[in-house]
C-alpha cells in the first residue's frame, strides 16, 4: 500500500503580477542594458569618437616605441655610430618598422640593420601596435554606444584614417644619415648613405588593413560574451517517477 503526500507551500505572487520591466524590447536597448549593468557609456558622434581614438592610439604606440628606443640608447647600441640619431628619430624608425614598413638605404632595402647601428625593430616592438589597437577596439565596443552597424563602420573608418595619415606623414619625414662624408678625405660631393622609410601604396594599404583588423578583433572580444548571453539555450529536465 502506497501513500502519496503532497507538499503544499506558498508560491508567492505570480511573476505576471510583479511590477517591473515587462517590455520585451528592453534587452535590445543599449541604454537600459548599460543602466542595469552599471557600466558607463559614451554618447557622442561616431566620427568624433573615431578621431579621438585614432589620435590616442597613435600617441600610445609612439610613446611605447620611444620607451623601447630609449632602452636601445641605454644599452649603448649607438655609441659606435659616427652620427648618432636622436631618440625621437629612432622612435619613428621603431614605430614604422613595427608596422612592417621597409627601411631603405638610398633606393635599396637596407638589410642587417643591427649593431653597431642598433636594431630598429624587434619582436617586442612588433607586438606594440596590435596590443594597443586591440585594447582600443575592446574599450570602444564596451563603453561607446552605437546605434547601427553604419555607426560602427564610421567609427572604425575614422579611427583608421586618423591613425594611418599621421603614420604616413611620419614615414616621409623620418631620415637618418649614419655616417657623414669627410671633406678632408676628398669626399666632397660624395653621396651620403641616407636611411629612410619606403612610403608607397603597399605600405599604406597593409597598414590600413592591419589597423582595422586589430581594432575589429579587440571589439569582437568585447562583444562575444554579450552575444553568448543573448543566445537561446534550451534545456530539458526529465523527471522519472516510480
RAVENBEL-V382210 format. One record per residue. N is the residue number from 0. RES is the residue in one small letter. SS is DSSP state (A for helix, B for strand, O for the rest). PSI is psi in radians with two decimals (* if undefined). Layout:
N,RES,SS,PSI  N,RES,SS,PSI
This chain:
0,x,O,2.24  1,x,O,2.52  2,x,O,2.48  3,x,O,2.16  4,x,O,2.31  5,x,O,2.24  6,x,O,1.97  7,x,O,2.43  8,x,O,2.86  9,x,O,2.03  10,x,O,-0.23  11,x,O,3.11  12,x,O,2.64  13,x,O,2.58  14,x,A,-0.48  15,x,A,-0.42  16,x,A,-0.14  17,x,O,2.32  18,x,O,2.44  19,x,O,-2.81  20,x,O,1.63  21,x,O,0.19  22,x,O,2.08  23,x,O,-0.28  24,x,O,0.00  25,x,A,-0.58  26,x,A,-0.36  27,x,A,-0.03  28,x,O,1.98  29,x,A,-0.58  30,x,A,-0.79  31,x,A,-0.65  32,x,A,-0.73  33,x,A,-0.64  34,x,A,-0.71  35,x,A,-0.62  36,x,A,-0.22  37,x,O,0.27  38,x,O,2.24  39,x,O,2.57  40,x,O,2.66  41,x,B,2.13  42,x,O,1.84  43,x,O,2.81  44,x,O,2.49  45,x,A,-0.67  46,x,A,-0.62  47,x,A,-0.74  48,x,A,-0.67  49,x,A,-0.74  50,x,A,-0.82  51,x,A,-0.71  52,x,A,-0.66  53,x,A,-0.73  54,x,A,-0.76  55,x,A,-0.75  56,x,A,-0.74  57,x,A,-0.78  58,x,A,-0.69  59,x,A,-0.76  60,x,A,-0.71  61,x,A,-0.72  62,x,A,-0.66  63,x,A,-0.62  64,x,A,-0.63  65,x,A,-0.65  66,x,A,-0.74  67,x,A,-0.67  68,x,A,-0.63  69,x,A,-0.60  70,x,A,-0.54  71,x,A,-0.75  72,x,A,-0.61  73,x,A,-0.53  74,x,O,0.00  75,x,O,0.58  76,x,O,-0.34  77,x,O,0.26  78,x,O,-0.45  79,x,O,0.02  80,x,O,2.39  81,x,O,-0.80  82,x,O,1.57  83,x,O,2.31  84,x,O,2.83  85,x,O,2.81  86,x,A,-0.61  87,x,A,-0.69  88,x,A,-0.74  89,x,A,-0.55  90,x,A,-0.67  91,x,A,-0.78  92,x,A,-0.72  93,x,A,-0.77  94,x,A,-0.80  95,x,A,-0.69  96,x,A,-0.55  97,x,A,-0.44  98,x,O,0.06  99,x,O,0.22  100,x,O,2.51  101,x,O,2.22  102,x,B,2.17  103,x,B,2.63  104,x,B,1.74  105,x,O,-1.91  106,x,O,0.00  107,x,B,2.62  108,x,B,2.35  109,x,O,2.26  110,x,O,2.68  111,x,O,0.75  112,x,O,1.28  113,x,O,-2.87  114,x,O,2.52  115,x,O,-0.06  116,x,O,-0.22  117,x,O,3.00  118,x,O,2.13  119,x,O,-0.76  120,x,O,2.69  121,x,O,3.14  122,x,A,-0.50  123,x,A,-0.83  124,x,A,-0.50  125,x,A,-0.36  126,x,A,-0.21  127,x,A,-0.92  128,x,A,-0.81  129,x,A,-0.67  130,x,A,-0.86  131,x,A,-0.82  132,x,A,-0.64  133,x,A,-0.73  134,x,A,-0.72  135,x,A,-0.79  136,x,A,-0.67  137,x,A,-0.81  138,x,A,-0.66  139,x,A,-0.78  140,x,A,-0.45  141,x,A,-0.58  142,x,A,-0.07  143,x,B,2.29  144,x,O,2.10  145,x,O,2.27  146,x,O,-0.75  147,x,O,2.96  148,x,A,-0.47  149,x,A,-0.70  150,x,A,-0.69  151,x,A,-0.70  152,x,A,-0.70  153,x,A,-0.72  154,x,A,-0.87  155,x,A,-0.66  156,x,A,-0.80  157,x,A,-0.63  158,x,A,-0.80  159,x,A,-0.77  160,x,A,-0.72  161,x,A,-0.48  162,x,A,-0.73  163,x,A,-0.69  164,x,A,-0.87  165,x,A,-0.54  166,x,A,-0.71  167,x,A,-0.74  168,x,A,-0.67  169,x,A,-0.66  170,x,A,-0.65  171,x,A,-0.43  172,x,A,-0.11  173,x,O,1.96  174,x,B,2.60  175,x,B,2.35  176,x,B,1.77  177,x,O,-0.69  178,x,O,2.24  179,x,O,2.59  180,x,O,2.54  181,x,O,1.92  182,x,A,-0.54  183,x,A,-0.39  184,x,A,0.19  185,x,O,0.47  186,x,O,0.43  187,x,O,2.29  188,x,O,-0.05  189,x,O,2.56  190,x,O,2.29  191,x,O,2.58  192,x,O,1.88  193,x,B,2.18  194,x,B,2.26  195,x,B,-3.08  196,x,B,2.32  197,x,O,1.71  198,x,O,1.85  199,x,O,-3.04  200,x,A,-0.72  201,x,A,-0.65  202,x,A,-0.74  203,x,A,-0.76  204,x,A,-0.80  205,x,A,-0.69  206,x,A,-0.72  207,x,A,-0.79  208,x,A,-0.70  209,x,A,-0.69  210,x,A,-0.85  211,x,A,-0.64  212,x,A,-0.84  213,x,A,-0.62  214,x,A,-0.74  215,x,A,-0.66  216,x,A,-0.74  217,x,A,-0.69  218,x,A,-0.64  219,x,A,-0.64  220,x,A,-0.64  221,x,A,-0.58  222,x,A,-0.50  223,x,A,-0.81  224,x,A,-0.65  225,x,A,-0.64  226,x,A,-0.64  227,x,A,-0.58  228,x,A,-0.63  229,x,A,-0.24  230,x,O,2.33  231,x,O,2.32  232,x,O,2.03  233,x,O,2.22  234,x,O,2.46  235,x,O,2.30  236,x,O,2.10  237,x,O,2.14  238,x,O,2.17  239,x,O,2.38  240,x,O,2.42  241,x,O,*
